[in-house]
Amino acid sequence: MTFGEIYIAYPGYKDTVPMNIGSTVVALMELFMLMNRITYDSFHKSANENEFTSEQALAYRAKLITWFNRLPKSLSPVNIVLPCALKLQ
């Protein structure tokens, strides 16, 4: 996907730095969708269904790890410069 970009200038630094806002928003929305699904599966059960199983927990753990590993380079822990990206970690 291609997004518009916002650049910021830090005092004492001659170059501008991209905020990578598009990839940050996409990553947050993907995380929110995973969290929503986990919450739904954890608490939306009928009386005759089992509770959240360890197999479900492991499947969601794998999905979260995949989400984390697919983050763009600009959102990797060593490249984060903005608070909104830091919240992803």
VMD Tcl script that builds the backbone (N, CA, C; Angstrom):
set m [mol new atoms 267]
animate dup $m
set s [atomselect $m all]
$s set {name element resname resid chain x y z} {
  {N N MET 1 A 0.825 -1.173 0.000}
  {CA C MET 1 A 0.000 0.000 0.000}
  {C C MET 1 A 0.874 1.242 0.000}
  {N N THR 2 A 0.370 2.270 -0.615}
  {CA C THR 2 A 1.080 3.531 -0.647}
  {C C THR 2 A 0.275 4.574 0.118}
  {N N PHE 3 A 0.927 5.295 0.978}
  {CA C PHE 3 A 0.285 6.316 1.788}
  {C C PHE 3 A 1.011 7.637 1.600}
  {N N GLY 4 A 0.305 8.725 1.856}
  {CA C GLY 4 A 0.962 10.015 1.920}
  {C C GLY 4 A 1.894 10.025 3.125}
  {N N GLU 5 A 2.810 10.935 3.153}
  {CA C GLU 5 A 3.792 10.946 4.235}
  {C C GLU 5 A 3.852 12.317 4.888}
  {N N ILE 6 A 4.111 12.315 6.166}
  {CA C ILE 6 A 4.336 13.535 6.939}
  {C C ILE 6 A 5.782 13.479 7.417}
  {N N TYR 7 A 6.495 14.575 7.212}
  {CA C TYR 7 A 7.890 14.654 7.644}
  {C C TYR 7 A 7.997 15.650 8.779}
  {N N ILE 8 A 8.851 15.327 9.746}
  {CA C ILE 8 A 9.079 16.241 10.860}
  {C C ILE 8 A 10.558 16.596 10.910}
  {N N ALA 9 A 10.829 17.740 11.476}
  {CA C ALA 9 A 12.216 18.203 11.620}
  {C C ALA 9 A 12.527 18.311 13.110}
  {N N TYR 10 A 13.585 17.659 13.515}
  {CA C TYR 10 A 14.017 17.735 14.901}
  {C C TYR 10 A 15.005 18.886 15.054}
  {N N PRO 11 A 14.947 19.607 16.168}
  {CA C PRO 11 A 15.913 20.684 16.387}
  {C C PRO 11 A 17.344 20.145 16.385}
  {N N GLY 12 A 18.217 20.826 15.703}
  {CA C GLY 12 A 19.619 20.419 15.655}
  {C C GLY 12 A 19.922 19.348 14.631}
  {N N TYR 13 A 18.924 18.884 13.896}
  {CA C TYR 13 A 19.128 17.856 12.883}
  {C C TYR 13 A 18.720 18.451 11.546}
  {N N LYS 14 A 19.626 18.426 10.574}
  {CA C LYS 14 A 19.379 19.142 9.320}
  {C C LYS 14 A 18.369 18.475 8.393}
  {N N ASP 15 A 18.182 17.170 8.483}
  {CA C ASP 15 A 17.256 16.447 7.610}
  {C C ASP 15 A 15.886 16.289 8.269}
  {N N THR 16 A 14.881 16.073 7.435}
  {CA C THR 16 A 13.559 15.753 7.957}
  {C C THR 16 A 13.427 14.238 8.097}
  {N N VAL 17 A 12.542 13.829 8.967}
  {CA C VAL 17 A 12.357 12.408 9.270}
  {C C VAL 17 A 10.904 12.031 8.970}
  {N N PRO 18 A 10.674 10.942 8.191}
  {CA C PRO 18 A 9.295 10.533 7.912}
  {C C PRO 18 A 8.639 9.934 9.153}
  {N N MET 19 A 7.358 10.230 9.320}
  {CA C MET 19 A 6.616 9.686 10.462}
  {C C MET 19 A 6.110 8.269 10.206}
  {N N ASN 20 A 6.041 7.857 8.948}
  {CA C ASN 20 A 5.533 6.523 8.592}
  {C C ASN 20 A 4.140 6.304 9.166}
  {N N ILE 21 A 3.324 7.335 9.095}
  {CA C ILE 21 A 2.001 7.290 9.708}
  {C C ILE 21 A 1.108 6.223 9.079}
  {N N GLY 22 A 1.214 6.021 7.769}
  {CA C GLY 22 A 0.370 5.034 7.103}
  {C C GLY 22 A 0.624 3.628 7.604}
  {N N SER 23 A 1.886 3.236 7.661}
  {CA C SER 23 A 2.202 1.881 8.118}
  {C C SER 23 A 1.912 1.718 9.607}
  {N N THR 24 A 2.020 2.800 10.369}
  {CA C THR 24 A 1.691 2.737 11.794}
  {C C THR 24 A 0.197 2.500 11.984}
  {N N VAL 25 A -0.625 3.204 11.233}
  {CA C VAL 25 A -2.079 3.035 11.343}
  {C C VAL 25 A -2.489 1.631 10.904}
  {N N VAL 26 A -1.926 1.138 9.820}
  {CA C VAL 26 A -2.253 -0.219 9.355}
  {C C VAL 26 A -1.872 -1.253 10.420}
  {N N ALA 27 A -0.684 -1.129 10.992}
  {CA C ALA 27 A -0.242 -2.075 12.019}
  {C C ALA 27 A -1.151 -2.015 13.241}
  {N N LEU 28 A -1.544 -0.811 13.655}
  {CA C LEU 28 A -2.452 -0.678 14.799}
  {C C LEU 28 A -3.806 -1.321 14.511}
  {N N MET 29 A -4.339 -1.093 13.334}
  {CA C MET 29 A -5.646 -1.673 12.990}
  {C C MET 29 A -5.585 -3.199 12.940}
  {N N GLU 30 A -4.489 -3.743 12.405}
  {CA C GLU 30 A -4.329 -5.201 12.392}
  {C C GLU 30 A -4.267 -5.752 13.812}
  {N N LEU 31 A -3.545 -5.046 14.691}
  {CA C LEU 31 A -3.458 -5.472 16.090}
  {C C LEU 31 A -4.821 -5.364 16.769}
  {N N PHE 32 A -5.540 -4.276 16.535}
  {CA C PHE 32 A -6.865 -4.111 17.136}
  {C C PHE 32 A -7.828 -5.198 16.662}
  {N N MET 33 A -7.739 -5.588 15.392}
  {CA C MET 33 A -8.606 -6.656 14.892}
  {C C MET 33 A -8.284 -7.989 15.567}
  {N N LEU 34 A -7.008 -8.268 15.768}
  {CA C LEU 34 A -6.617 -9.497 16.480}
  {C C LEU 34 A -7.116 -9.453 17.923}
  {N N MET 35 A -6.920 -8.330 18.584}
  {CA C MET 35 A -7.365 -8.193 19.972}
  {C C MET 35 A -8.882 -8.341 20.079}
  {N N ASN 36 A -9.603 -7.782 19.128}
  {CA C ASN 36 A -11.057 -7.899 19.118}
  {C C ASN 36 A -11.486 -9.359 18.970}
  {N N ARG 37 A -10.831 -10.083 18.081}
  {CA C ARG 37 A -11.168 -11.491 17.867}
  {C C ARG 37 A -10.862 -12.318 19.117}
  {N N ILE 38 A -9.728 -12.049 19.747}
  {CA C ILE 38 A -9.364 -12.768 20.979}
  {C C ILE 38 A -10.399 -12.507 22.062}
  {N N THR 39 A -10.783 -11.247 22.227}
  {CA C THR 39 A -11.779 -10.884 23.233}
  {C C THR 39 A -13.115 -11.549 22.940}
  {N N TYR 40 A -13.525 -11.513 21.685}
  {CA C TYR 40 A -14.789 -12.139 21.306}
  {C C TYR 40 A -14.768 -13.631 21.623}
  {N N ASP 41 A -13.698 -14.312 21.223}
  {CA C ASP 41 A -13.616 -15.756 21.458}
  {C C ASP 41 A -13.496 -16.089 22.948}
  {N N SER 42 A -12.949 -15.175 23.732}
  {CA C SER 42 A -12.775 -15.424 25.160}
  {C C SER 42 A -14.062 -15.255 25.961}
  {N N PHE 43 A -14.882 -14.292 25.566}
  {CA C PHE 43 A -16.015 -13.929 26.416}
  {C C PHE 43 A -17.390 -14.159 25.788}
  {N N HIS 44 A -17.454 -14.457 24.511}
  {CA C HIS 44 A -18.750 -14.647 23.867}
  {C C HIS 44 A -18.994 -16.147 23.679}
  {N N LYS 45 A -19.421 -16.777 24.732}
  {CA C LYS 45 A -19.657 -18.223 24.700}
  {C C LYS 45 A -21.083 -18.510 25.124}
  {N N SER 46 A -21.681 -19.483 24.501}
  {CA C SER 46 A -23.002 -19.913 24.951}
  {C C SER 46 A -22.816 -20.860 26.137}
  {N N ALA 47 A -23.894 -21.191 26.768}
  {CA C ALA 47 A -23.833 -22.002 27.987}
  {C C ALA 47 A -23.247 -23.389 27.752}
  {N N ASN 48 A -23.384 -23.931 26.540}
  {CA C ASN 48 A -22.919 -25.297 26.308}
  {C C ASN 48 A -21.530 -25.371 25.660}
  {N N GLU 49 A -20.881 -24.259 25.458}
  {CA C GLU 49 A -19.542 -24.283 24.858}
  {C C GLU 49 A -18.466 -24.317 25.932}
  {N N ASN 50 A -17.318 -24.873 25.568}
  {CA C ASN 50 A -16.183 -24.891 26.480}
  {C C ASN 50 A -15.597 -23.488 26.597}
  {N N GLU 51 A -14.773 -23.299 27.595}
  {CA C GLU 51 A -14.106 -22.012 27.726}
  {C C GLU 51 A -12.935 -21.934 26.752}
  {N N PHE 52 A -12.268 -20.812 26.752}
  {CA C PHE 52 A -11.124 -20.564 25.865}
  {C C PHE 52 A -10.062 -21.634 26.126}
  {N N THR 53 A -9.701 -22.387 25.108}
  {CA C THR 53 A -8.793 -23.517 25.286}
  {C C THR 53 A -7.333 -23.105 25.113}
  {N N SER 54 A -6.459 -23.952 25.573}
  {CA C SER 54 A -5.027 -23.689 25.404}
  {C C SER 54 A -4.644 -23.739 23.923}
  {N N GLU 55 A -5.341 -24.551 23.145}
  {CA C GLU 55 A -5.081 -24.609 21.700}
  {C C GLU 55 A -5.428 -23.276 21.037}
  {N N GLN 56 A -6.562 -22.681 21.449}
  {CA C GLN 56 A -6.929 -21.364 20.922}
  {C C GLN 56 A -5.896 -20.316 21.324}
  {N N ALA 57 A -5.454 -20.388 22.569}
  {CA C ALA 57 A -4.456 -19.429 23.055}
  {C C ALA 57 A -3.158 -19.551 22.259}
  {N N LEU 58 A -2.733 -20.771 21.987}
  {CA C LEU 58 A -1.511 -20.972 21.207}
  {C C LEU 58 A -1.681 -20.501 19.762}
  {N N ALA 59 A -2.867 -20.701 19.199}
  {CA C ALA 59 A -3.128 -20.231 17.833}
  {C C ALA 59 A -3.072 -18.709 17.777}
  {N N TYR 60 A -3.653 -18.046 18.768}
  {CA C TYR 60 A -3.597 -16.578 18.789}
  {C C TYR 60 A -2.192 -16.071 19.081}
  {N N ARG 61 A -1.459 -16.805 19.900}
  {CA C ARG 61 A -0.064 -16.432 20.140}
  {C C ARG 61 A 0.717 -16.461 18.832}
  {N N ALA 62 A 0.508 -17.493 18.036}
  {CA C ALA 62 A 1.187 -17.604 16.740}
  {C C ALA 62 A 0.785 -16.450 15.815}
  {N N LYS 63 A -0.501 -16.078 15.841}
  {CA C LYS 63 A -0.957 -14.956 15.008}
  {C C LYS 63 A -0.322 -13.642 15.454}
  {N N LEU 64 A -0.200 -13.455 16.766}
  {CA C LEU 64 A 0.430 -12.238 17.278}
  {C C LEU 64 A 1.920 -12.188 16.927}
  {N N ILE 65 A 2.584 -13.314 17.013}
  {CA C ILE 65 A 4.001 -13.363 16.637}
  {C C ILE 65 A 4.164 -13.076 15.149}
  {N N THR 66 A 3.278 -13.640 14.324}
  {CA C THR 66 A 3.317 -13.366 12.888}
  {C C THR 66 A 3.088 -11.882 12.622}
  {N N TRP 67 A 2.111 -11.293 13.310}
  {CA C TRP 67 A 1.851 -9.853 13.163}
  {C C TRP 67 A 3.114 -9.055 13.500}
  {N N PHE 68 A 3.734 -9.383 14.625}
  {CA C PHE 68 A 4.936 -8.662 15.055}
  {C C PHE 68 A 6.065 -8.826 14.043}
  {N N ASN 69 A 6.275 -10.023 13.560}
  {CA C ASN 69 A 7.365 -10.280 12.612}
  {C C ASN 69 A 7.133 -9.624 11.256}
  {N N ARG 70 A 5.871 -9.334 10.925}
  {CA C ARG 70 A 5.549 -8.702 9.649}
  {C C ARG 70 A 5.559 -7.171 9.717}
  {N N LEU 71 A 5.836 -6.607 10.896}
  {CA C LEU 71 A 5.874 -5.147 11.006}
  {C C LEU 71 A 6.932 -4.592 10.055}
  {N N PRO 72 A 6.647 -3.439 9.438}
  {CA C PRO 72 A 7.644 -2.853 8.548}
  {C C PRO 72 A 8.902 -2.451 9.319}
  {N N LYS 73 A 9.985 -2.324 8.591}
  {CA C LYS 73 A 11.272 -1.997 9.212}
  {C C LYS 73 A 11.190 -0.711 10.032}
  {N N SER 74 A 10.387 0.246 9.565}
  {CA C SER 74 A 10.262 1.514 10.285}
  {C C SER 74 A 9.627 1.348 11.664}
  {N N LEU 75 A 8.937 0.225 11.905}
  {CA C LEU 75 A 8.303 -0.029 13.196}
  {C C LEU 75 A 9.034 -1.073 14.024}
  {N N SER 76 A 10.214 -1.463 13.594}
  {CA C SER 76 A 10.997 -2.406 14.395}
  {C C SER 76 A 11.504 -1.685 15.639}
  {N N PRO 77 A 11.719 -2.394 16.724}
  {CA C PRO 77 A 12.119 -1.761 17.978}
  {C C PRO 77 A 13.355 -0.860 17.875}
  {N N VAL 78 A 14.289 -1.180 17.006}
  {CA C VAL 78 A 15.504 -0.360 16.906}
  {C C VAL 78 A 15.306 0.914 16.095}
  {N N ASN 79 A 14.215 1.020 15.334}
  {CA C ASN 79 A 13.984 2.185 14.478}
  {C C ASN 79 A 12.880 3.117 14.957}
  {N N ILE 80 A 12.247 2.811 16.048}
  {CA C ILE 80 A 11.115 3.615 16.506}
  {C C ILE 80 A 11.603 4.981 16.997}
  {N N VAL 81 A 10.885 6.023 16.535}
  {CA C VAL 81 A 11.228 7.374 16.967}
  {C C VAL 81 A 10.026 8.138 17.513}
  {N N LEU 82 A 8.827 7.650 17.292}
  {CA C LEU 82 A 7.632 8.374 17.709}
  {C C LEU 82 A 6.815 7.578 18.733}
  {N N PRO 83 A 6.135 8.264 19.635}
  {CA C PRO 83 A 5.332 7.573 20.670}
  {C C PRO 83 A 4.262 6.652 20.091}
  {N N CYS 84 A 3.610 7.049 18.971}
  {CA C CYS 84 A 2.558 6.190 18.426}
  {C C CYS 84 A 3.118 4.859 17.950}
  {N N ALA 85 A 4.343 4.834 17.460}
  {CA C ALA 85 A 4.968 3.584 17.050}
  {C C ALA 85 A 5.472 2.799 18.265}
  {N N LEU 86 A 5.899 3.517 19.279}
  {CA C LEU 86 A 6.376 2.872 20.502}
  {C C LEU 86 A 5.257 2.082 21.182}
  {N N LYS 87 A 4.021 2.565 21.078}
  {CA C LYS 87 A 2.890 1.863 21.672}
  {C C LYS 87 A 2.680 0.484 21.065}
  {N N LEU 88 A 3.127 0.288 19.832}
  {CA C LEU 88 A 2.990 -1.021 19.184}
  {C C LEU 88 A 3.886 -2.070 19.814}
  {N N GLN 89 A 4.960 -1.650 20.403}
  {CA C GLN 89 A 5.910 -2.598 20.962}
  {C C GLN 89 A 5.489 -3.007 22.346}
}
mol reanalyze $m
mol bondsrecalc $m
mol representation Tube
mol addrep $m
